[in-house]
Amino acid sequence: MKKYIRPVIIVILLLTLDRWSKMWILSHLTGREMTVLPFLKFTYAENTGVAFGMLQNNNTVLLVLTVAILCYLVLFRRQFLTKHPASGWGFWFVISGALGNIWDRCTIGFVVDFINLSFFPAIFNVADSAITVGACLLGWGLLADPADKKQPGKTWADKKTNSREKESGHKADSENAKLGEDKK
């Protein structure tokens, strides 16, 4: 149970940040836009679809789909949590983002989006960011060498190079070459 303390804290922090930011937007920016930085605006948007405005006005279908994906992740969590540490963190980020958007769909009937980057084609929120970062971490963790977590202090690239050398026998060749240089 102790191993879940940090992940639960991350989920609570991300959910709190998501809920707080959406409540602030709902109470201060409904129907308005606020420039934060030259490339960042807070723009209130009600999203009944998914990313990039696809599947608009399908809130119930998307709610059911999101809950189904969340259930799948929870049921098969061991496959994500026992791989590379990145997949474990990615799992918890995706869970927190999904919960944040489910909360919106259940309570107000749409997802509140507000982060508007001038160089990005869609408006999104904290939960969407958590899902995106989590999905990237999950992908990285699932593609990484499972031995990575057992060899602290080495980078993933170092471990890949070492495993290739062992497989091809180049390591023995390079050691023999070093011995020959030491004799000179």
CORJOUR-V587666 format. One record per residue. N is the residue number from 1. RES is the residue in three letters. PHI is phi in whole degrees, -180 to 180 (999 if undefined). Layout:
BEGIN
n->N res->RES phi->PHI
n->N res->RES phi->PHI
END
This chain:
BEGIN
n->1 res->MET phi->999
n->2 res->LYS phi->-62
n->3 res->LYS phi->-69
n->4 res->TYR phi->-95
n->5 res->ILE phi->-63
n->6 res->ARG phi->-62
n->7 res->PRO phi->-61
n->8 res->VAL phi->-65
n->9 res->ILE phi->-63
n->10 res->ILE phi->-61
n->11 res->VAL phi->-61
n->12 res->ILE phi->-64
n->13 res->LEU phi->-63
n->14 res->LEU phi->-65
n->15 res->LEU phi->-64
n->16 res->THR phi->-64
n->17 res->LEU phi->-62
n->18 res->ASP phi->-63
n->19 res->ARG phi->-64
n->20 res->TRP phi->-63
n->21 res->SER phi->-64
n->22 res->LYS phi->-70
n->23 res->MET phi->-64
n->24 res->TRP phi->-64
n->25 res->ILE phi->-63
n->26 res->LEU phi->-62
n->27 res->SER phi->-89
n->28 res->HIS phi->-118
n->29 res->LEU phi->-123
n->30 res->THR phi->-58
n->31 res->GLY phi->78
n->32 res->ARG phi->-128
n->33 res->GLU phi->-135
n->34 res->MET phi->-130
n->35 res->THR phi->-84
n->36 res->VAL phi->-99
n->37 res->LEU phi->-137
n->38 res->PRO phi->-54
n->39 res->PHE phi->-105
n->40 res->LEU phi->-129
n->41 res->LYS phi->-126
n->42 res->PHE phi->-100
n->43 res->THR phi->-124
n->44 res->TYR phi->-68
n->45 res->ALA phi->-146
n->46 res->GLU phi->-99
n->47 res->ASN phi->-111
n->48 res->THR phi->-99
n->49 res->GLY phi->-119
n->50 res->VAL phi->-119
n->51 res->ALA phi->-54
n->52 res->PHE phi->61
n->53 res->GLY phi->74
n->54 res->MET phi->-77
n->55 res->LEU phi->57
n->56 res->GLN phi->-60
n->57 res->ASN phi->63
n->58 res->ASN phi->-124
n->59 res->ASN phi->-57
n->60 res->THR phi->-65
n->61 res->VAL phi->-62
n->62 res->LEU phi->-68
n->63 res->LEU phi->-63
n->64 res->VAL phi->-62
n->65 res->LEU phi->-63
n->66 res->THR phi->-64
n->67 res->VAL phi->-65
n->68 res->ALA phi->-63
n->69 res->ILE phi->-65
n->70 res->LEU phi->-61
n->71 res->CYS phi->-62
n->72 res->TYR phi->-59
n->73 res->LEU phi->-60
n->74 res->VAL phi->-68
n->75 res->LEU phi->-63
n->76 res->PHE phi->-107
n->77 res->ARG phi->-59
n->78 res->ARG phi->-61
n->79 res->GLN phi->-66
n->80 res->PHE phi->-88
n->81 res->LEU phi->-80
n->82 res->THR phi->-97
n->83 res->LYS phi->-83
n->84 res->HIS phi->-70
n->85 res->PRO phi->-55
n->86 res->ALA phi->-62
n->87 res->SER phi->-69
n->88 res->GLY phi->-65
n->89 res->TRP phi->-66
n->90 res->GLY phi->-60
n->91 res->PHE phi->-55
n->92 res->TRP phi->-68
n->93 res->PHE phi->-65
n->94 res->VAL phi->-63
n->95 res->ILE phi->-58
n->96 res->SER phi->-65
n->97 res->GLY phi->-65
n->98 res->ALA phi->-63
n->99 res->LEU phi->-63
n->100 res->GLY phi->-62
n->101 res->ASN phi->-75
n->102 res->ILE phi->-62
n->103 res->TRP phi->-55
n->104 res->ASP phi->-60
n->105 res->ARG phi->-62
n->106 res->CYS phi->-75
n->107 res->THR phi->-90
n->108 res->ILE phi->-123
n->109 res->GLY phi->85
n->110 res->PHE phi->-162
n->111 res->VAL phi->-99
n->112 res->VAL phi->-84
n->113 res->ASP phi->-112
n->114 res->PHE phi->-154
n->115 res->ILE phi->-82
n->116 res->ASN phi->-122
n->117 res->LEU phi->-93
n->118 res->SER phi->-62
n->119 res->PHE phi->-97
n->120 res->PHE phi->-119
n->121 res->PRO phi->-78
n->122 res->ALA phi->-133
n->123 res->ILE phi->-96
n->124 res->PHE phi->-141
n->125 res->ASN phi->-139
n->126 res->VAL phi->-63
n->127 res->ALA phi->-62
n->128 res->ASP phi->-61
n->129 res->SER phi->-63
n->130 res->ALA phi->-63
n->131 res->ILE phi->-64
n->132 res->THR phi->-66
n->133 res->VAL phi->-62
n->134 res->GLY phi->-62
n->135 res->ALA phi->-64
n->136 res->CYS phi->-64
n->137 res->LEU phi->-64
n->138 res->LEU phi->-59
n->139 res->GLY phi->-61
n->140 res->TRP phi->-61
n->141 res->GLY phi->-66
n->142 res->LEU phi->-75
n->143 res->LEU phi->-90
n->144 res->ALA phi->-72
n->145 res->ASP phi->-68
n->146 res->PRO phi->-60
n->147 res->ALA phi->-73
n->148 res->ASP phi->-54
n->149 res->LYS phi->-74
n->150 res->LYS phi->-97
n->151 res->GLN phi->-124
n->152 res->PRO phi->-65
n->153 res->GLY phi->91
n->154 res->LYS phi->-110
n->155 res->THR phi->-81
n->156 res->TRP phi->-61
n->157 res->ALA phi->-64
n->158 res->ASP phi->-60
n->159 res->LYS phi->-67
n->160 res->LYS phi->-64
n->161 res->THR phi->-62
n->162 res->ASN phi->-62
n->163 res->SER phi->-69
n->164 res->ARG phi->-68
n->165 res->GLU phi->-63
n->166 res->LYS phi->-64
n->167 res->GLU phi->-66
n->168 res->SER phi->-95
n->169 res->GLY phi->82
n->170 res->HIS phi->-66
n->171 res->LYS phi->-63
n->172 res->ALA phi->-63
n->173 res->ASP phi->-63
n->174 res->SER phi->-69
n->175 res->GLU phi->-68
n->176 res->ASN phi->-63
n->177 res->ALA phi->-65
n->178 res->LYS phi->-65
n->179 res->LEU phi->-62
n->180 res->GLY phi->-63
n->181 res->GLU phi->-70
n->182 res->ASP phi->-66
n->183 res->LYS phi->-71
n->184 res->LYS phi->-74
END
